[in-house]
Every structure is written in C-alpha cells, then in structure tokens.
Amino acid sequence: MTSTRLPVADRRDVRRATWRLLSGDRRALTTVLALYCAAAAAGLAGPWIVGRIIDQVESGTTTSTIDVLAATACAFVITQVLFTRAARYAGHRFGERALARLRERFLDDVLDLPVATVEHAGTGDLMTRASSDVATVGNSARDALPEIFLGFVQMVFIAGALFVLDPILGLCALISLPALTLVTRWYLRRARDAYLAEGAANTELAEDLAATAEGARTVEILRMRAGRITGNDERIGAAFATRVRTLWLRSVLFPSIDIAHTLPVAATLLIGGALYLNDQVSLGTVAAATLYLWQLVEPINAVVMWIEALQAGSAAFARIEGVGKVPPATPPSGRVPHGDLLDIDDVHYAYHAGHDVLRGVSLSVRPGERLAIVGPSGAGKSTLGRLLAGIDAPSAGRITIGGVDATDLDATELRRRVALVTQDHHIFLGTLRDNLALAAPDADDARMFTALEAVGATWPADLPAGLDTMLGSGGMQPDASQSQQLALARLVLADPHTLILDEATSMLDPRAARDAERSLAAVLEGRTVIAIAHRLHTAHDADRVAVMENGVVTELGSHDELAAAGGTYASLWRSWHGG
Ligand SMILES: Nc1ncnc2c1ncn2[C@@H]1O[C@H](COP(=O)(O)OP(=O)(O)OP(=O)(O)O)[C@@H](O)[C@H]1O
C-alpha cells in the first residue's frame, strides 16, 4: 500500500470556498465593512486639521481658533479609535463564526472519507490538516482578513484625500506603487507553493516523529535508534529548507516595503517644497500631505504583514478544502442487492503493484452460514476481510452482495449489510450509552443491555452510574477484554447481515472468547459470520472452514471433512490439539 497524500484544492476552489465562507454571514460582514470604512474616514481628519492649523498660524490667527481646530482633531481621533475598536470586535466575532462553520464542514468531509483513503494518506496528514492548518486558517479569518481590509480601506481613503488636497502631491504618493506592485506580485506568485511545501514538510516531520515516539520500544529493542535519528534529521532538514525558502521570500518583500514608504515622503517634501516656494500650495497643504503619507506606513505594513499570514492561511485552506475533494469510495450505482449471498469470484489484490497477496480467491458464502478462515500468518486472511468489508476494492475479480458489486453500493448501505470487527476497539470519550449509541442512535436502555449481555458483558449492570458511566480519560478505563465486548455489543446493535470477525476475540482469554463468539453467534442466528481465526476452536464450531495459503483458498469444507482429509487443516488441527 503506497502512501498517497490527501488532495489539495486549487486556487479557484479556494477562492470559491472563501467567498462561500464570507458570504455565509452577509449581515455581519456588511457591518464589519461599514465600521472599518467609518474608522478610516474619521482617520482622515487629523492631518487635514493639522495642515489648516499651520496655515492659520502662518496667516496670523487667534488662539481660540487653534484651540477649536485642535479639539476637533482630538474628537476625530477618539471617533476613529472607537470605530476601529467596534470594527475589530465585530470582525473577530465574524471570523470566529466563519471558523466554526469551516470546522463543521471539515469534520463532515473527514467523516465522509473512505477508510482506505485515510489509511493510504497516513494519519499525520489528516492530523496536520485538522490541527495546525485549521489554526492557521483561524488566524487568517480572525485577524488577517479584517486587518487587510482595514489597511486597504485606509490606503484608498488616504490616497483619495491626497488627491483632493493637491493632485500633484497625490501623484507623489503613487511614486512607489509600480515597484511595490511588482515586488508584491513576485512574492505572491511564489508564496503559495512555498507555504504548501512548508506545510507538506511539516506533515512528514510530524508523521516521522509520531512514528518514532509510538514505536519507541521497538526502536530500542531492535537498536534502530541511529536509523531513526538519521531519518528524523533528514525530515527536519527538509522542513528547515522549506522554511528558509519562505524566509527568503519575506526577506525580499519587507525591505522593499520599507523603501516604498520613504520614497513618496521624500518626493512630497521635495516637490511640495518647490510648489510652496512658487506659491502654488500652502505650507499647511504640504504638511498635511506629508502627514497623510506617514499615515500610509501603518496600513501598508499591516497589509503586507497580514498578506503573508493570508498566504499561509490560503495554503492551509487549500489543504483543508482538499479533504472535501476526495471522491466518494463508491459512487453509488443505485442497484439494490437481491438477497444476502456473498460471492467472491477470482479476487486478486496487491498492496504494491506486481505483488499480489490475493491470487484468485473464489468463495460463495451462503446467508446464515458461519465460515471460518484459517491459515498461516501472511496468507492474506485479513486482506480478504478488508475487501469483503469494502474498505479496499479488489485489483481484479468481483465481490458481490446479493448480485451487486460491493464497490457499487454506497458506504452506508454496505455498512448496514457487512461489518468488520478487528482487534482495534476504540472507546470514544463519553458515556457507555454514547459509545453504544454510535451503532444504533435510537436504541433504548433495554436494547443496549440485551446487546451487552449477548456478548457476555455483565459488568455494565454493576456500574453505579450504569449506562451513564463516563468512559475514557478521566472516567472508567475499560480493559482490553471489556473494550472488545463493547465493540461486539455495538455490532449486535448495528445488526448487519454479515459479520467479519478478524481476530475479533483474540484479546479475550480463551474461555471468554469462546463465550463471546458463542453469544454472538446465538444472537446473530440466521446471519452470516465470517471469522478469521487463529484459534481453531472457532473453525471447529463453524459450518465450513476455508484454509488460505499464499493468497489462495487451498481447502474448503466442514471441520470433520477437512480433519479427515489429512491436508493442511488436519495437520493444523492435530498440532493445535497437541495430537
Ligand atoms: N498495509 C499493508 N501494506 C503492505 N503490505 C501489507 C499490508 N498489510 C498486509 N500486507 C502484506 O500482505 C500479506 C497478507 O497479509 P494479511 O495481513 O492479509 O495476512 P493474514 O493471513 O491476515 O496474516 P496474519 O494472520 O498474520 O494477520 C502479507 O505479506 C503482509 O505483509
């Protein structure tokens, strides 16, 4: 099975998704925009009033006029502060709501992912998208977007005010614009890929570190320390290189911005000075224009700084949106199975092209039959179980349920009919009831207790809080055997017509395992059970036994037939029995 990263959405999709996210709360967005415009408009008054004060002083005026002008300037500054504060507050609330909608959609997309896709992609990829990518987008939605918007509004208003003040001085403000545009375009063209590469390198690093930490014991025992350190070093090196690349892009952008501030001020002072000497503009106008230009520093800096964050946010958003681009595992054909006959016809499967682990498996499992699959380790039993449960599709051949290809059934329909239970029994944080309701949301307490009893779990009846007992960290920690019983009880509640038990009871002690399997079989009378088993008593109790060796079924028959046939099963049975 080769590792395939989850897709990344392209620019057009990201633009569309951004618009969808923003326009999902139009009223709030309009309020935020209006408040920012009001704040930017109020900010224009200060320099203009200072210019007027200078002109008044030059032409000779009373102190009371100056006092009135100064008081007016103060009033506008306070108004600007109040509007900005209100705009930021509304902007943050808007951003948080947008982020909440994004998280909900992301969760839906993740839950819709085919299991095989998640396994192929590796959990690190999904974890990075769910954690750091969502946080980065949150940062953009909460801070970057509102700040960039405020910056743009301020720039447009200030440029407008400069032109109104004096068109020639207005032109001075634009002197750096072409160079600034070029540098910003140069940066933006490269930034997305650079940030995507940084995100991907971080994912690889996170996966590698997690694998080393999780497998620490194995690393110690097999003395793989040096190898792991070298591997981790390489990943850290790769992540470092991608960071250096984004740093290089920033190191070109930021100094260019600094120059872009200074040039227009110098030009305004020079040209404004010459105009003043020629009596074409007043001293107050030159002063006001210079102050406006200094005022531009803040929005330009903010826009550039936050555009950088927005780039990182856009790359992260592309990765989040990419999860929704994964095609459904099985485009439903709409065909309805007739009956529950499970037919496996010449099925091949390879994790790596050219290395078939299933090499032409053919088998028919009748409804209600109990089939045990036995065989040596690596024979392909679990792989066949995954294919039967629709987690992976055969590379060749067909698996049909009631005459319809398993790959043509939609995921919900397939899960309703076939369920795989393995040794992984996840207990979700929540009550015992929550954990059982996952399989049957409508089940009442009586049904839940019946399901638990069916799999031999009597301990829930003794719990003081009963089904309301909290499980998981901070609550009751079920042991391996109890977790397995919960998983089996979930299956009883889900009630699919075919159950595939892949070593499902292996963690229980032999007596408990036998009890659980017996109880399960009793509850599921008339249903199909395919048990992939290491313990041969499972085979002994089954209607038929299929022996798998090297990717094919080599023997098929009842326990008695195979035990008498003197083949692989007979020798397995003899050695298991110590005979
Ligand atoms: N995810 C995977 N990627 C690559 N190869 C795999 C993967 N899972 C299993 N294999 C290989 O496929 C072959 C069949 O494995 P499978 O687990 O289906 O056998 P099994 O009969 O169930 O063995 P066991 O009884 O030990 O679980 C083995 O050679 C195994 O190494």
PDBQT file of the ligand as one rigid body, heavy atoms in Angstrom, charges set to zero:
ROOT
HETATM    1  N1  LIG A 601      -0.886  -2.344   4.729  1.00  0.00    +0.000 N 
HETATM    2  C1  LIG A 601      -0.106  -3.201   4.082  1.00  0.00    +0.000 A 
HETATM    3  N2  LIG A 601       0.818  -2.748   3.204  1.00  0.00    +0.000 NA
HETATM    4  C2  LIG A 601       1.601  -3.619   2.547  1.00  0.00    +0.000 A 
HETATM    5  N3  LIG A 601       1.564  -4.955   2.692  1.00  0.00    +0.000 NA
HETATM    6  C3  LIG A 601       0.669  -5.454   3.556  1.00  0.00    +0.000 A 
HETATM    7  C4  LIG A 601      -0.207  -4.598   4.299  1.00  0.00    +0.000 A 
HETATM    8  N4  LIG A 601      -0.995  -5.384   5.076  1.00  0.00    +0.000 NA
HETATM    9  C5  LIG A 601      -0.629  -6.647   4.837  1.00  0.00    +0.000 A 
HETATM   10  N5  LIG A 601       0.372  -6.703   3.924  1.00  0.00    +0.000 N 
HETATM   11  C6  LIG A 601       1.018  -7.928   3.402  1.00  0.00    +0.000 C 
HETATM   12  O1  LIG A 601       0.030  -8.689   2.754  1.00  0.00    +0.000 OA
HETATM   13  C7  LIG A 601       0.225 -10.070   3.021  1.00  0.00    +0.000 C 
HETATM   14  C8  LIG A 601      -1.054 -10.655   3.600  1.00  0.00    +0.000 C 
HETATM   15  O2  LIG A 601      -1.269 -10.023   4.868  1.00  0.00    +0.000 OA
HETATM   16  P1  LIG A 601      -2.563 -10.324   5.751  1.00  0.00    +0.000 P 
HETATM   17  O3  LIG A 601      -2.487  -9.491   6.966  1.00  0.00    +0.000 OA
HETATM   18  O4  LIG A 601      -3.761 -10.208   4.891  1.00  0.00    +0.000 OA
HETATM   19  O5  LIG A 601      -2.324 -11.841   6.128  1.00  0.00    +0.000 OA
HETATM   20  P2  LIG A 601      -3.008 -12.691   7.291  1.00  0.00    +0.000 P 
HETATM   21  O6  LIG A 601      -3.221 -14.030   6.717  1.00  0.00    +0.000 OA
HETATM   22  O7  LIG A 601      -4.189 -11.985   7.829  1.00  0.00    +0.000 OA
HETATM   23  O8  LIG A 601      -1.834 -12.723   8.366  1.00  0.00    +0.000 OA
HETATM   24  P3  LIG A 601      -1.982 -12.690   9.965  1.00  0.00    +0.000 P 
HETATM   25  O9  LIG A 601      -2.658 -13.949  10.360  1.00  0.00    +0.000 OA
HETATM   26  O10 LIG A 601      -0.565 -12.627  10.435  1.00  0.00    +0.000 OA
HETATM   27  O11 LIG A 601      -2.756 -11.456  10.283  1.00  0.00    +0.000 OA
HETATM   28  C9  LIG A 601       1.408 -10.157   3.967  1.00  0.00    +0.000 C 
HETATM   29  O12 LIG A 601       2.549 -10.487   3.183  1.00  0.00    +0.000 OA
HETATM   30  C10 LIG A 601       1.527  -8.784   4.536  1.00  0.00    +0.000 C 
HETATM   31  O13 LIG A 601       2.882  -8.492   4.793  1.00  0.00    +0.000 OA
ENDROOT
TORSDOF 0
